[in-house]
């Protein structure tokens, strides 16, 4: 059994975490812009495989130094409730210094869990969930084939919060293209304000060959944003955010402009930096493409 199957993806904040691939692929795997799991068919590892993974991980590392574990792949929350609870129990028994477990979660997987089930997972040690909102603009959400409505996405985020689990939300800059840049920014701010996540990250749309979106770009059906247009869109988004103690980052490798702070406390300072870039065409603030992971 391979410890990892295919490429492994994790949030930047899980860089120092032990990554356990308890599921393979993504339950939805149909977003038009994403190629992360297109070479995989979703499945859960069986319990014996998971036990073997944990045994190998514990033998290769000092269990007493593991403080964070991230459960891969793209939607580990889709596992059955009993299996997740059993997994969390074993992890905290095996790694005595473990403080938190995190997962990516699809909106439908969250909606399929009751509030009580999510609360029980929180009590068992699931402390952070990463949710790809991508956009709060309904036509764009449909266009990228996210597999849910904006209203369903909002309810999924609220369920995480009700359970006491920390919520980390991702929005994709440029996902509305030139046609809906403004609408995407403003509508996304509305949804984020209602979700009230502890963490908020803006990534930049990547153009991955072989994806439906890439083919639409080639046909001229989708017009992508240039660097300064992406910066302007980010300003539109930030202007409408009204949050309390949300950690904000644009430090993903895909981004041209790296920003960070706590919202709303640092909102004016962040927007001032954006204004400097826009008003003075201050390109020294921007990453070159070869430093953005392309």
N, C-alpha and C positions, 0 to 999 in steps of 0.2 A: 504494500500500500504506500503510495506517495503521500508525504506529509502535506504537500500542496499540489493541487491540480490546476494547471494553467497559470495565468497571471493573477496576482493578488493585489487588490486595491484596499486602501484604508484611508480614513480622514487624516489630514496633516497632524491633528492633535493626538493621534494614536501612534505617532512615530516611535515612541519608546515602549509600546505595549507588546505583549505576547499575542501574536495573531494565531487563532485557532480556526481552521477552515471546516466548520461543522456542517455547512451546506455548500453545495456547488452551484454557481451561477445565480441567476435572478429569476424570481417567480414571474415577473412581467416580461422583461427582456424585449420590449417592443418599442421603447422610446426612439424616436426617429433620429436623434442626434448621438446616441450612445452606442459604442462598440465594446464596452468593457467586458461583457459576458456573452457575446454573440457566438463564441466558439464553444460554449458550454450549454448543456441541457440541464435545467434545474433538477436537483435531487438533494435529499437529506442523506448525510452519512448515517449508516445504521449505528446502533448503540455500541457495538463491539469496536467499530472503527473509531468512534469518538473516544472510547476508553483507551484505545491504543495511542491515539494522538496525545491525550493527556499524559500518558505514561512516558512517551518519547519526550515530550516537552519538559516534563519534570526531571528526566534523566540528563537532558542536555543543558539545563539551566539550574541555578540554585533556586529552588522553590521559594526560599525566604526573601528573595529580592524582587519577585514578581508582584507589582502593585496594581497593574492594569492589564486587562485582557480584552481584546476585540474579537468578536465572533464574526468571521467571514462566511459566505461571500456577501452578495448584494441584498439579502433580505432574510437574515437568520431568524427574525421574529416570526417568520411563517412556520417554524417548527411547532409541533403540538405543545400545548401548555405543559402537560406532564413531563414531556421530554426536556423542555427548557428548564423547568424547575429542578428536575433531577440533575441536569448538567450544571446548573449554578451551584447546587449543593456540593457536587463533587469538586468543582473548581475551588470553592472556598475551603474545603477540607484539604485539598492538595497543596494549595498555595496560601500559607498562613498569613502572609502580609498583604494579601489581595484586598484592594480598596474598592474597585469598581469594575464592572463589565459593561461593555458598550456594543451596540449593533447598528448597522444600517437597517432601516425598516421601510417597506413599501406602504403606501397609504391604505391599500386594501387589507394588508396583513394587520395593520393597526385597527382598522374598522372591524375586523373579524374577532378581535379580542374585546372582551367586556372590560368595563372600568375596573371591576374587581380583579379580573385576571391580570391586568397591567399593574395594579397596586400590589398584587401578590408577587409579581416579578420584581418590582421595586424592593419589596421586603427581602427577597431572596438575593439581591445584589445587583440587579440590572439598573444602573444609575444614569446612563446617558443613551439617548437614541438620536441618530442622525437621519434627518428627513429631507429628501430632495424636493423642495417646493418647486423649484425651477422658475415658475412664473405664477402670478396671481391673475393674469389676464386670460379670461375664458377662451377666446378664439385661439390664442397661442397655445394654451394647455391642450386643446383639441388637436391643433396642428402638429404638435410634437408627439402625439399619441401616448400621453402619459398614463392612460388607462383609468383615469378618474376625473371627476369634475373639481373645480376650484372649491366648491362647497364641501365636497368629501375630503379634500386635502386639508381644509381648515379644521374640520371636525377631527381628523386624524391627529393634527398637531395639538388641538385642545385636549384630546384624550391623554396624550403623553403628559401634559402639564397637570391634569387632574390627578394622575397617578403619583405625582411627586417626582417623576423621572425628569432629569434635565433634558432639554430639547435643543438640539443644534440644527439650524435650518440653512439650507443652501439655495441661493438664487443664482441663475445663470445670466450674466450680462450678454446682451446681443441676441438672446434667444427669440426675440420678436422680429429680428431683422430691421431693415430700414422702415418697413411699412408700419410696424407697431412698437417702435422703440419707446416712445413717450408713454403709450398706453400700458405697455409691459412694466415700465418703471413705476408708474403711479399705482396701478392695480396691485402690483407685488407689495408695495409699501402698505396698502390697506390690509392685505392678508397678514403680513408679518406683524403689524400693529395688534391685530387680534390674537395671533398666536402667542405673542410675548415670549419669544425664545430666550434662553440663557446665552446662547451663542448664535451668531449670524455671520455667514460667509457669502461673499459674492465671488463666483468664478466667472470665467469668460468662455463663451462658446468655442468649442474646438470643432474643426471640420475633418471628420474621420472618414477616409475612403471606405466605400462599401456600405455606408449607412444610408437609409432613405433620404435623410436631409442632404447629404453630400450629393446625391444624384439630383435632387431638386436644385441645388446650387449650380450644378453643371448645366442644367436645362434653363437656367436663368429665372427660376421660379421663386428663388429666395435671395435677397440682396443683403449681404453681410455688412456690418458696421466697421468703419475704420477706427484707429486707436482713439482719436479725439472725440469721435461720436460715442464711443463706449464710455469715455470719461464724462461726457455730457449726460449720458443716460444714468450713470452712477449718481451724478449730482441730483437729477430729478428724483431718483429713488430715495436718496438720503434726506432731501428736503422735507419729504412727507412722513418720515419715520418719527414716531413718538413712543419711545421705549424707556424703560427704567432699568439700568444696570445690566444691559445686554452687551456682551463682549463682541465686538465687530472686527472682522478681518477681511482683507483682500490679498492675502499672502500666498494664495495658490499659485503654482507654477504657470498657470494659464493666463494670469493677469498682467496687464501692462503697468498698472499703477498700484503700488503696494501701500496700503493704508491700514491703520489699526487704532483702536481706542474703545472706550466704553460709551454706549449711547443711553441717554442723550447727553451725558456729561461732556463728551468730547466732540459732539456733533458740529459745533461752530468751527472748531479748529480743523476738523477733517474737511469740511466744506471750503474753508479758507485755502487749504492746500489745493483742492480741486480747482477753485477759482484762479489760483496762481497759474496752474497748468493751462487752463482754458484762456484766460485773458492775456497772458504773456507768451502763450505758445511755448511754455517751458518744458521742452521735451527731455531735459536732463532728468526729470522725475520718472520718466517712463523706461521700463525695461525694453531692451532689444528683443526681437523675436527669438534669437538663438538662446536667450537666457530664460525663456518662458516654457521650455519643455517641448518645443516643436521639433 
